[in-house]
Amino acid sequence: MTETKKKKNIFKRFFSIIGKGITYFFTALLYYFLYIIAWPFTRCKVKGKENLQKDDEARVVVSNHYQMYGPLAIFMNFPYKFRPWIIDKMMEEEHIEHQMGLMVYNEFKKVPKFIIWIVLKIVKNLMLFCMHKAGGISVSRENPRKIFETLKISTETLEKNKIVLIFPEKDYVNEGVGIFMQGFEHIGKYHYQKTGKKISFYPMFVSQSNKTMYILKPIIFDPDEDANVQKQKIVKYLRDEMVKQYELCEVNNEKIQKKKAKKRQKKQRKELKTQQKRNRKLKNKENISLNSDEEKVEQLVEDNIIDKK
């Protein structure tokens, strides 16, 4: 019995490994296929790259999320190697499937359940593959003890000259910059205690309307200042700079819209002028044809071909 059980276990493991390998292969194919499709929609300019060109410093980039556009645009266009902080639940298979299932089953009630099940499996594996590809660092909002593991991995990442990317917004907003959750700034103190190096926190704003990613000037962690004052100072600076950039983008968008409106008005005027010219030409042609017909009639009358009446 024991030998047969061992054989069954070996076969189970073998087929599970093959199944996982096949799933990974097709997920990777789907990922690169979607990457090619998404590229034209997420392509954007990167301004302020020169601010991040110091390889010898520890760099943490703090960005707005802007629904799904922010992470996708950063993943596609960010010019340096980075590892993002990702909520731990978004890296768990069961949680992803459960959350997406609740959303999809409510939205698509008429769709057969087995089709939804297949789609959920594909999307779940794709999301996990993307998390793995991005090198996500798990971070917990609920368990404070797990934050030390996050800080430890982040410090190791920074020591390898990689950038740590953080999305600190509490609620993801469609416009502007959301309210920040505090706690991420602890990485400055932790990293300094472990390595003796100061972290530079870079605010970054991703604008979908301008198709541009703005890397702004950093604020450097100061270990000599009071810890609470320093935390508030870092959070305030980062958010204020992002809000300023958002407002600048809005002003530029208004200017662009005004320029577009002026161009449209000019175009409409030109079209009106060309239409008026065409109408004049048509009228002139009609007048010429009428005059020529009258001349012909007069000529025929003179030649007594037709009656004057």
C-alpha positions in Angstrom: 0.0 0.0 0.0 2.8 2.4 0.9 4.5 1.9 -2.5 1.3 2.5 -4.4 0.6 5.6 -2.4 4.1 6.8 -3.1 3.7 6.2 -6.8 0.3 8.1 -6.8 2.0 11.0 -5.0 4.8 11.0 -7.5 2.3 11.1 -10.4 0.3 13.8 -8.7 3.4 16.0 -8.3 4.5 15.2 -11.8 1.2 16.3 -13.4 0.9 19.3 -11.1 4.3 20.5 -12.2 3.4 20.0 -15.9 0.1 21.8 -15.3 1.8 24.7 -13.7 4.4 24.8 -16.5 1.8 24.9 -19.2 -0.2 27.5 -17.3 2.9 29.7 -16.9 3.9 29.3 -20.6 0.5 30.4 -21.9 0.2 33.1 -19.3 3.6 34.5 -20.5 2.4 34.4 -24.1 -0.8 36.2 -23.2 1.2 38.7 -21.1 3.5 39.6 -24.0 0.6 39.7 -26.4 -1.3 42.2 -24.1 2.0 44.1 -23.7 2.2 44.7 -27.4 -1.5 45.8 -27.5 -1.3 48.0 -24.5 1.9 49.8 -25.6 0.3 52.4 -27.9 -2.3 53.3 -25.2 0.2 53.6 -22.3 3.1 55.1 -24.1 4.1 58.5 -22.6 7.0 60.9 -22.3 9.3 61.0 -19.3 10.3 64.4 -18.0 12.9 64.9 -15.2 15.0 61.8 -15.9 18.1 63.8 -15.0 16.8 64.0 -11.4 17.2 60.2 -11.0 20.6 59.8 -12.5 22.5 59.5 -9.2 23.3 55.8 -8.9 25.2 56.1 -5.7 22.1 57.2 -3.6 19.2 55.3 -2.2 16.1 56.3 -4.3 12.5 56.0 -3.4 9.9 57.2 -6.0 6.5 58.1 -4.7 3.8 58.3 -7.4 0.1 58.8 -7.9 -1.9 55.7 -9.0 -4.5 57.2 -11.4 -6.6 54.0 -11.6 -4.9 51.4 -13.8 -3.1 53.9 -16.1 -0.5 55.0 -13.6 1.0 51.5 -12.9 0.8 50.4 -16.5 2.4 53.6 -17.8 5.2 53.3 -15.2 5.7 49.6 -16.0 5.9 50.3 -19.7 7.9 53.6 -19.7 9.9 54.0 -16.5 13.6 54.3 -17.6 15.2 52.6 -14.6 15.0 49.3 -12.7 12.5 49.4 -9.9 10.5 47.2 -7.5 7.0 48.4 -6.5 5.3 48.1 -3.1 2.1 46.0 -3.7 -0.6 45.3 -1.2 -0.1 41.8 0.1 -3.6 40.6 -0.7 -3.1 41.5 -4.4 -0.3 38.9 -4.5 -2.5 36.1 -3.1 -4.4 33.8 -5.6 -7.5 33.4 -3.4 -7.9 37.1 -2.8 -7.5 38.1 -6.4 -10.0 35.4 -7.6 -12.5 36.3 -4.8 -12.4 40.0 -5.4 -12.6 39.8 -9.1 -15.3 37.1 -8.9 -17.5 39.4 -6.8 -17.0 42.2 -9.3 -17.5 40.1 -12.4 -20.4 38.0 -11.3 -22.4 41.2 -10.3 -21.6 43.0 -13.5 -22.1 40.1 -16.0 -25.1 38.1 -14.5 -26.3 36.9 -17.9 -22.9 35.4 -18.9 -22.6 31.7 -18.2 -20.7 30.9 -15.0 -18.2 28.5 -16.6 -17.1 31.3 -19.0 -16.6 33.7 -16.1 -14.7 31.0 -14.3 -12.3 30.5 -17.2 -11.8 34.3 -17.6 -11.1 34.6 -13.9 -8.5 31.9 -14.0 -6.7 33.5 -17.0 -6.8 37.0 -15.4 -5.7 35.7 -12.0 -2.7 34.0 -13.5 -1.9 37.0 -15.7 -2.0 39.4 -12.7 0.3 37.1 -10.6 2.7 36.8 -13.6 2.7 40.7 -13.8 3.4 41.0 -10.0 6.2 38.5 -10.3 7.6 40.2 -13.4 7.6 43.6 -11.7 9.3 42.1 -8.6 6.6 43.3 -6.3 7.4 43.9 -2.6 4.5 42.7 -0.4 3.2 45.4 2.0 0.4 44.9 4.5 -2.0 47.7 5.5 -3.5 45.7 8.3 -0.6 43.9 10.0 2.0 46.4 11.3 4.4 43.5 12.1 4.8 42.6 8.4 6.0 46.1 7.6 9.5 45.3 9.0 9.8 42.5 6.4 8.8 45.0 3.7 11.4 47.6 5.0 14.0 44.9 5.1 13.4 43.8 1.5 13.2 47.4 0.4 16.6 48.2 2.0 18.1 45.2 0.2 16.6 46.5 -3.1 18.0 50.0 -2.5 21.5 48.5 -1.7 21.4 46.9 -5.2 21.0 50.4 -6.8 17.4 49.6 -7.7 14.6 52.1 -7.1 11.7 51.4 -4.8 8.3 52.6 -6.1 5.5 53.4 -3.7 1.8 54.4 -4.4 0.8 56.0 -1.1 -2.7 57.2 -2.0 -5.4 55.9 0.3 -8.1 56.0 -2.3 -7.3 56.1 -6.0 -8.8 59.1 -7.7 -9.6 59.9 -11.4 -8.3 63.5 -11.1 -5.6 65.2 -9.1 -3.8 63.5 -6.2 -5.5 61.5 -3.4 -4.9 61.7 0.3 -1.7 59.9 1.3 -1.5 57.0 3.8 1.3 57.6 6.3 3.8 54.9 7.2 5.8 54.5 4.0 8.2 57.3 5.2 9.5 54.9 7.9 11.8 53.4 5.2 14.0 56.5 5.5 14.7 55.9 9.2 15.0 52.1 8.8 17.4 52.4 5.9 19.6 55.0 7.7 19.8 52.8 10.8 20.9 49.7 8.7 23.2 51.3 6.2 24.0 54.8 7.4 22.8 56.2 4.0 20.1 58.9 3.5 17.2 58.1 1.3 16.1 60.6 -1.4 12.3 60.6 -1.8 11.3 61.6 -5.4 7.7 62.8 -6.1 6.4 61.6 -9.5 3.2 62.6 -11.2 1.7 60.6 -14.0 -0.7 62.6 -16.3 -2.9 60.6 -18.6 -4.2 63.8 -20.3 -0.7 64.9 -21.2 0.6 61.4 -21.7 3.6 62.4 -19.6 5.4 61.2 -16.5 7.0 64.0 -14.4 9.9 63.0 -12.1 10.3 65.9 -9.7 13.1 67.1 -7.4 13.6 65.0 -4.3 13.5 65.6 -0.5 16.3 63.9 1.4 15.7 62.2 4.7 17.3 64.1 7.6 18.2 61.8 10.5 19.2 64.8 12.8 15.6 66.2 12.7 12.8 65.0 15.0 11.3 61.8 13.6 7.7 62.9 13.7 8.5 66.3 12.2 10.6 64.6 9.5 7.7 62.2 8.6 5.2 65.0 8.3 7.6 67.1 6.3 8.4 64.3 3.8 4.7 63.4 3.3 3.7 67.1 2.9 6.5 67.9 0.4 5.8 64.9 -1.8 2.1 65.5 -2.0 2.4 69.3 -2.4 4.8 68.8 -5.3 2.5 66.3 -7.0 -0.5 68.6 -6.6 1.5 71.6 -8.1 2.4 69.5 -11.1 -1.2 68.4 -11.5 -2.3 72.1 -11.4 0.4 73.0 -14.0 -0.8 70.2 -16.2 -4.4 71.5 -15.9 -3.2 75.0 -16.8 -1.3 73.7 -19.8 -4.3 71.6 -20.8 -6.5 74.7 -20.7 -4.0 76.6 -22.9 -3.9 73.6 -25.3 -7.7 73.5 -25.4 -7.8 77.3 -26.1 -5.2 76.8 -28.9 -7.2 73.9 -30.3 -10.4 76.0 -30.1 -8.7 78.9 -32.0 -7.4 76.4 -34.6 -10.9 75.0 -35.0 -12.4 78.5 -35.4 -9.7 79.3 -38.1 -10.5 76.1 -39.9 -14.2 76.8 -39.8 -13.6 80.3 -41.2 -11.5 78.9 -44.0 -14.2 76.4 -44.8 -16.9 79.1 -44.8 -14.7 81.2 -47.2 -14.1 78.3 -49.5 -17.8 77.5 -49.5 -18.7 81.1 -50.3 -16.2 81.1 -53.1 -17.7 77.9 -54.5 -21.2 79.4 -54.3 -20.0 82.6 -56.1 -18.5 80.5 -58.9 -21.6 78.5 -59.3 -23.7 81.7 -59.4 -21.4 83.2 -62.0 -21.6 80.0 -64.1 -25.4 80.1 -63.9 -25.5 83.8 -64.9 -23.1 83.1 -67.8 -25.3 80.2 -69.0 -28.5 82.3 -68.7 -26.8 85.2 -70.6 -25.6 82.8 -73.3 -29.1 81.3 -73.6 -30.7 84.8 -74.0 -28.1 85.7 -76.6 -28.9 82.6 -78.6 -32.7 83.3 -78.4 -32.0 86.9 -79.6 -29.9 85.7 -82.5 -32.6 83.2 -83.6 -35.2 86.0 -83.4 -33.0 88.2 -85.6 -32.6 85.4 -88.1 -36.5 85.0 -88.1 -36.0 81.4 -87.2 -38.4 81.7 -84.3 -41.3 84.1 -83.6 -40.6 87.2 -81.5 -43.5 86.2 -79.3 
